[in-house]
Amino acid sequence: MKESLNKCDCEKCDVKEMFYENVEAQYIEIVCNTKIEKAFKKGDVIIEEGKPIESFIYLKSGLVKLYKQGADDKGQIIIIAKPFDFVNLLSVFSDTNYNYSVTALEDSVTCHLDLDHIKNMIRTNGEFALSIMKKISTVSDTIILESLTIRKKNIHGRVAYILLFFADQIYEDKYFELPLNRREIAEFIGKTTENVIRTLSEFRRDGLIKIFGKSIEIIDKEKLQQVSDFG
């Protein structure tokens, strides 16, 4: 992991474009000028469960997973976060320590903002506070709805849903490299690794997908969507 201490140009600051419409210019400048960017390689742990919360973090580039580690060393993936998602919203205002971990699924860059500055803006600016509440609610709704959507499906529907999720929402391409291994997919959808391997093989046999190692090509998207919808 590499850390950059270079100050950002506030006129081009990503954060300004995301949620600072209602914050005075001087606050934007303070936050931008104290922002720290950190680069992580695929597989690096960005946030470790139980560690103190020291900053307000959003994902500038890459892809990460938020997950809870179980006592049996089996994890439960909570959500996949993509660029401009806030990766610590679930704990940052509710606890002093993280209740989950975050790991890079691809080479990623995170931006770390001074938590005291963010809290001060929340205390003094109602519109900004509402925008933060809205983002927290959106993240919570996404987790709940996605969990309910996945868990009402059978194994074929769940695997099809995950493949279409990466194709449509993450990579916007029918050909992509799966950022999750088979075990992680199983953790995400609440099934066993063997279930996932067998289902992917059936999809390949039925001509819905092609598999090239870690890469997937969706061949019959319409049929795969039907499996996701009705499986």
C-alpha positions in Angstrom: 0.0 0.0 0.0 1.3 3.4 -1.0 0.3 6.7 0.6 0.3 10.1 -1.1 0.4 13.2 0.9 0.0 15.5 -2.0 -2.7 18.1 -1.6 -5.4 18.1 -4.2 -6.5 20.9 -6.5 -9.8 22.0 -5.0 -11.1 23.1 -8.3 -10.8 19.5 -9.5 -11.5 17.8 -6.2 -13.6 14.6 -6.6 -15.2 15.2 -3.2 -16.4 18.7 -4.2 -18.4 17.2 -7.1 -19.9 14.5 -5.0 -21.5 16.1 -2.0 -20.3 19.5 -1.2 -22.8 21.6 -3.1 -24.1 23.0 0.2 -20.8 23.6 2.0 -19.0 26.9 2.0 -15.9 27.3 -0.1 -13.5 27.6 2.9 -14.7 24.2 4.2 -14.2 22.6 0.9 -10.7 24.0 0.7 -9.8 22.7 4.2 -11.1 19.2 3.5 -9.5 19.0 0.0 -6.1 20.3 1.3 -6.0 17.7 4.0 -7.2 14.8 1.9 -4.8 11.8 1.8 -4.9 9.3 -1.1 -3.8 5.7 -0.5 -3.2 3.1 -3.2 -3.9 -0.6 -2.6 -3.0 -3.7 -4.7 -5.6 -6.4 -5.3 -6.0 -8.4 -2.2 -4.8 -5.7 0.2 -6.8 -5.1 3.4 -8.0 -1.5 3.4 -10.0 -1.6 6.6 -9.6 -4.3 9.3 -12.5 -5.2 11.5 -12.0 -4.0 15.1 -9.5 -1.3 14.2 -10.2 2.3 15.2 -12.1 4.6 12.9 -9.8 7.5 12.1 -11.0 9.0 8.9 -13.9 9.4 6.4 -13.1 7.2 3.4 -14.4 7.0 -0.1 -13.3 4.9 -3.1 -11.7 7.0 -5.8 -11.0 4.1 -8.2 -11.0 0.3 -8.2 -13.4 -2.2 -6.6 -13.6 -3.4 -3.0 -15.6 -5.8 -0.9 -17.1 -5.1 2.5 -17.3 -8.3 4.6 -17.8 -9.7 8.0 -15.4 -12.5 9.1 -17.0 -15.4 11.0 -15.6 -17.4 13.8 -15.2 -20.4 11.5 -13.0 -18.3 9.2 -15.8 -18.1 6.7 -16.7 -14.6 5.6 -20.0 -13.0 4.6 -19.7 -10.3 1.9 -21.9 -7.4 2.8 -21.6 -5.4 -0.4 -19.4 -4.7 -3.4 -18.3 -1.0 -3.5 -17.3 0.8 -6.7 -15.7 4.2 -7.4 -17.2 7.2 -5.4 -18.8 4.9 -2.9 -18.2 5.7 0.8 -16.6 2.6 2.1 -16.9 3.3 5.9 -20.4 4.8 6.1 -21.8 1.8 8.0 -19.6 2.4 11.0 -18.1 5.9 10.8 -20.8 7.7 12.9 -22.1 4.8 14.9 -19.0 3.3 16.6 -15.4 4.0 17.3 -14.1 0.8 15.8 -14.9 -0.9 12.5 -17.5 -3.7 12.6 -16.4 -5.1 9.2 -13.4 -5.4 6.9 -12.7 -4.0 3.5 -10.4 -5.6 0.9 -9.4 -4.5 -2.6 -10.8 -6.8 -5.3 -8.8 -4.8 -7.9 -6.0 -2.3 -7.6 -7.8 0.6 -5.9 -7.3 4.1 -4.6 -9.1 5.5 -1.5 -9.3 9.0 -0.3 -9.2 9.7 3.4 -10.8 12.8 4.8 -10.3 14.3 8.2 -13.2 12.9 10.3 -13.2 15.9 12.7 -13.7 18.3 9.7 -16.6 16.2 8.4 -18.3 16.0 11.8 -17.9 19.8 12.2 -19.6 20.4 8.9 -22.4 18.1 9.9 -22.9 20.0 13.2 -23.0 23.4 11.5 -24.6 22.7 8.1 -28.1 21.1 8.1 -28.1 20.6 4.3 -24.8 18.8 4.4 -26.0 16.7 7.3 -29.1 15.7 5.3 -26.9 14.8 2.3 -24.8 12.5 4.5 -28.0 10.9 6.0 -29.3 10.3 2.5 -26.1 8.5 1.5 -26.2 6.4 4.6 -29.8 5.5 3.9 -29.0 4.6 0.3 -26.2 2.3 1.3 -28.5 0.6 3.9 -31.3 0.2 1.5 -29.0 -1.3 -1.2 -27.7 -3.9 1.3 -31.1 -4.8 2.5 -32.8 -5.0 -0.9 -29.8 -6.8 -2.5 -29.8 -9.4 0.3 -33.5 -10.0 0.0 -33.3 -10.2 -3.8 -30.5 -12.8 -3.7 -31.9 -14.9 -0.9 -35.3 -15.5 -2.5 -33.7 -17.1 -5.5 -32.5 -20.7 -5.9 -28.8 -21.4 -6.5 -29.1 -20.9 -10.3 -30.9 -17.6 -9.9 -28.3 -16.4 -7.4 -25.3 -17.2 -9.6 -27.0 -15.7 -12.6 -27.8 -12.5 -10.6 -24.1 -12.1 -9.6 -22.9 -12.6 -13.1 -25.3 -10.0 -14.4 -24.4 -7.7 -11.5 -20.8 -7.6 -12.6 -21.6 -7.4 -16.3 -24.2 -4.6 -16.1 -23.4 -2.6 -13.0 -19.6 -2.9 -12.6 -18.0 -3.6 -16.0 -20.8 -2.7 -18.5 -19.5 -5.5 -20.7 -20.5 -9.1 -21.5 -16.8 -10.1 -21.2 -15.1 -9.5 -17.9 -12.7 -11.0 -15.3 -14.6 -12.1 -12.2 -13.1 -10.1 -9.2 -14.4 -12.8 -6.8 -13.2 -16.4 -6.7 -15.7 -19.2 -6.4 -15.5 -19.3 -2.6 -16.1 -15.5 -2.4 -19.1 -15.8 -4.7 -20.4 -18.5 -2.4 -20.0 -16.2 0.6 -21.8 -13.4 -1.3 -24.8 -15.5 -2.2 -25.0 -17.7 0.9 -24.2 -21.0 -0.8 -21.3 -23.5 -0.8 -18.3 -23.3 -3.1 -19.3 -26.6 -4.6 -22.8 -25.2 -5.5 -21.2 -22.3 -7.3 -18.7 -24.4 -9.2 -21.4 -26.8 -10.3 -23.8 -24.1 -11.4 -21.2 -22.2 -13.4 -20.4 -25.5 -15.2 -24.1 -26.0 -16.0 -24.3 -22.5 -17.4 -21.3 -23.2 -19.6 -22.7 -26.6 -20.7 -26.1 -24.9 -21.6 -24.4 -22.2 -23.7 -25.3 -19.3 -21.4 -21.6 -18.4 -20.7 -18.1 -19.2 -21.6 -15.4 -19.5 -19.0 -11.7 -18.7 -19.6 -10.0 -19.2 -16.2 -11.1 -16.3 -14.1 -12.8 -14.5 -17.1 -16.5 -14.9 -18.1 -18.2 -14.1 -21.3 -22.0 -14.0 -21.3 -23.3 -15.6 -24.5 -27.0 -15.7 -23.9 -27.8 -12.7 -21.8 -31.6 -13.0 -22.3 -31.7 -16.6 -21.0 -29.3 -15.8 -18.1 -31.6 -12.9 -17.2 -34.6 -15.3 -17.1 -32.7 -17.6 -14.8 -31.9 -14.7 -12.6 -35.5 -13.4 -12.6 -37.3 -16.7 -12.1 -34.6 -19.0 -10.6 
